[in-house]
Amino acid sequence: MPSINLKQQVMFTTIGIALISVAIVGIVIVPSVKQILSLKQNITETQKFMEEQYQKTQRVRQSVHSLDETFEQTKKFNDITINEGDELKVITELEKLAANNSIDQNLKVQKIDPKETKDALSEEEKKTPSILRKRPYYTFSFSNTGYFEHLVDYLKEMERMPYYLNITSLQFDKKNNSDLLGLQFDANVYITEKNK
């Protein structure tokens, strides 16, 4: 059997150590690195998920805190509108108001539902807040006659009514050979929609 010299022994030992090192790297270190990288990715995804959940929780908290304000605003809005079919009640109040101020009043009422019309928005509707644009409303057309002071008092008292009366036009005119004035105007009162 041929003997192995020192140079060959060192070379075989070095090759053996290198093979054992490669085996250790392949069997232990590479899977460990893959597992560490996989854990890093999972931790990053979990962190991102937790951040999204935190943001959702913050939005829910903000929504819950704003609910009281929303309910309050909704109540105010419902208080300044009238229920469908209550136009007679409003007409009665306006007639009493006219009588209390010694005003002769002619009043016409028309219900308008913008959802039923396909027309483009009028200039007046464009000025209306967007939340009200597609809501039905009653248009009250007034033709009143009385003394100036009484008409102004009537308008002041009308302004104190619990309804949101959106006056779209207002015109005074002098009656022939008289101290009486005519007052013509239109006022819209929005209708509270019933929950469906």
Salt bridges, closest charged atoms under 4 A:
GLU72 OE2 - LYS76 NZ 3.77
ASP79 OD2 - LYS75 NZ 3.06
GLU84 OE2 - LYS111 NZ 2.37
GLU123 OE2 - LYS126 NZ 3.48
GLU193 OE2 - LYS115 NZ 2.58
